Amino acid sequence: MAISQEQIIFVIAFIVIALASWRIGEFLTRFKLPLISGYLFAGIAVGPFGLNLIIGESLGSLRVIDELSLAVIAFAAGSELYMKELLSCVGIVCADRRQY
């Protein structure tokens, strides 16, 4: 099975987009925004409603990359959480739930 030129271009483009999203995320941390913001902004920028580098018709075939990206985002979100901060919010959440 030979690798086509289109596949090579796709892989290179994906690597460039992934690195760009990481760098955007790193830049946004200077403004106290989480790293996930960079991933979201990059996704919007290259998607069908942005630069259209990833066309809407190809989104179905990118399901594996979608799942992998969500795993990375979930990992990044989890790394932003700290147990002490979560436990300090439990009382607030419980008190808020009693109102309903």
The 8 nearest C-alpha neighbors of each residue, nearest first, counted from 0:
[[1, 2, 3, 6, 4, 7, 5, 10],
 [2, 0, 3, 4, 6, 7, 5, 8],
 [1, 3, 6, 0, 4, 7, 5, 8],
 [4, 2, 6, 5, 1, 7, 8, 0],
 [3, 5, 7, 6, 8, 2, 9, 1],
 [6, 4, 8, 3, 7, 9, 2, 10],
 [7, 5, 9, 3, 8, 4, 10, 2],
 [6, 8, 4, 10, 9, 5, 11, 3],
 [7, 9, 11, 5, 6, 10, 12, 4],
 [8, 10, 6, 12, 7, 11, 13, 5],
 [11, 9, 13, 7, 12, 8, 6, 14],
 [10, 12, 14, 8, 13, 9, 7, 15],
 [13, 11, 9, 15, 10, 14, 8, 16],
 [12, 14, 10, 16, 11, 15, 17, 9],
 [13, 15, 17, 11, 12, 16, 18, 10],
 [14, 16, 12, 18, 13, 17, 19, 11],
 [15, 17, 19, 13, 14, 18, 20, 12],
 [18, 16, 14, 20, 19, 15, 13, 21],
 [19, 17, 21, 15, 20, 16, 14, 22],
 [20, 18, 16, 22, 21, 17, 15, 23],
 [21, 19, 38, 23, 41, 17, 37, 18],
 [20, 22, 24, 18, 19, 23, 25, 17],
 [23, 21, 25, 19, 24, 20, 26, 18],
 [24, 22, 37, 26, 20, 25, 21, 19],
 [37, 25, 23, 34, 21, 27, 22, 26],
 [24, 26, 22, 28, 23, 27, 21, 34],
 [25, 27, 23, 24, 28, 29, 22, 30],
 [26, 28, 24, 29, 30, 25, 32, 23],
 [29, 27, 31, 32, 30, 25, 26, 33],
 [28, 30, 27, 31, 26, 32, 25, 24],
 [29, 31, 28, 27, 32, 26, 33, 25],
 [32, 30, 28, 29, 33, 27, 34, 26],
 [33, 31, 28, 27, 30, 34, 36, 29],
 [34, 32, 35, 36, 28, 31, 27, 24],
 [33, 35, 24, 36, 37, 25, 28, 32],
 [34, 36, 38, 33, 37, 72, 39, 24],
 [37, 35, 39, 34, 38, 33, 24, 40],
 [24, 38, 36, 23, 40, 20, 35, 39],
 [39, 37, 20, 35, 41, 36, 40, 42],
 [38, 40, 42, 36, 37, 41, 43, 35],
 [39, 41, 37, 43, 42, 38, 44, 36],
 [40, 42, 44, 20, 38, 43, 39, 37],
 [43, 41, 39, 40, 44, 45, 46, 38],
 [42, 44, 40, 46, 41, 45, 49, 39],
 [43, 45, 49, 41, 42, 46, 50, 40],
 [46, 44, 50, 52, 49, 42, 51, 43],
 [47, 45, 51, 53, 43, 49, 48, 44],
 [46, 48, 51, 54, 55, 49, 53, 50],
 [49, 47, 46, 51, 43, 50, 44, 45],
 [50, 48, 44, 46, 51, 45, 47, 43],
 [49, 51, 45, 52, 44, 46, 48, 47],
 [52, 50, 47, 46, 53, 49, 54, 45],
 [53, 51, 45, 50, 46, 54, 47, 49],
 [52, 54, 46, 51, 47, 45, 55, 57],
 [55, 53, 47, 51, 56, 57, 52, 46],
 [54, 56, 57, 58, 47, 53, 46, 51],
 [57, 55, 54, 58, 59, 60, 53, 47],
 [56, 58, 59, 55, 60, 54, 61, 53],
 [57, 59, 61, 60, 55, 56, 62, 54],
 [60, 58, 61, 57, 62, 56, 55, 63],
 [59, 61, 58, 57, 62, 63, 56, 64],
 [60, 62, 58, 64, 59, 63, 65, 57],
 [61, 63, 65, 64, 60, 59, 66, 58],
 [64, 62, 66, 65, 61, 67, 60, 68],
 [63, 65, 67, 61, 62, 66, 68, 69],
 [66, 64, 62, 68, 63, 67, 61, 69],
 [65, 67, 69, 63, 68, 64, 62, 70],
 [68, 66, 64, 70, 69, 65, 63, 71],
 [69, 67, 71, 65, 70, 66, 64, 72],
 [70, 68, 72, 66, 71, 67, 73, 65],
 [69, 71, 67, 73, 68, 72, 74, 66],
 [72, 70, 74, 68, 69, 73, 75, 67],
 [73, 71, 69, 75, 74, 70, 76, 68],
 [74, 72, 76, 70, 75, 71, 69, 77],
 [73, 75, 71, 77, 72, 76, 70, 78],
 [74, 76, 72, 78, 73, 77, 71, 79],
 [77, 75, 73, 79, 78, 74, 72, 35],
 [78, 76, 74, 79, 80, 75, 73, 81],
 [77, 79, 75, 76, 80, 74, 81, 73],
 [78, 80, 76, 77, 75, 81, 33, 74],
 [81, 79, 77, 78, 82, 76, 85, 84],
 [80, 82, 84, 83, 85, 79, 78, 77],
 [81, 83, 85, 84, 86, 80, 87, 88],
 [84, 82, 86, 85, 81, 87, 88, 80],
 [85, 83, 87, 82, 81, 86, 88, 80],
 [86, 84, 82, 88, 87, 83, 81, 89],
 [85, 87, 83, 89, 88, 84, 82, 90],
 [86, 88, 84, 85, 89, 83, 90, 91],
 [87, 89, 91, 85, 86, 90, 92, 84],
 [90, 88, 92, 86, 91, 87, 93, 85],
 [91, 89, 93, 92, 88, 94, 87, 86],
 [90, 92, 94, 88, 89, 93, 95, 87],
 [91, 93, 95, 89, 90, 94, 96, 88],
 [94, 92, 96, 90, 95, 91, 89, 97],
 [95, 93, 91, 97, 96, 92, 90, 98],
 [94, 96, 92, 93, 97, 98, 91, 99],
 [95, 97, 93, 98, 94, 99, 92, 91],
 [98, 96, 94, 99, 95, 93, 92, 91],
 [97, 99, 96, 95, 94, 93, 92, 91],
 [98, 97, 96, 95, 94, 93, 92, 91]]
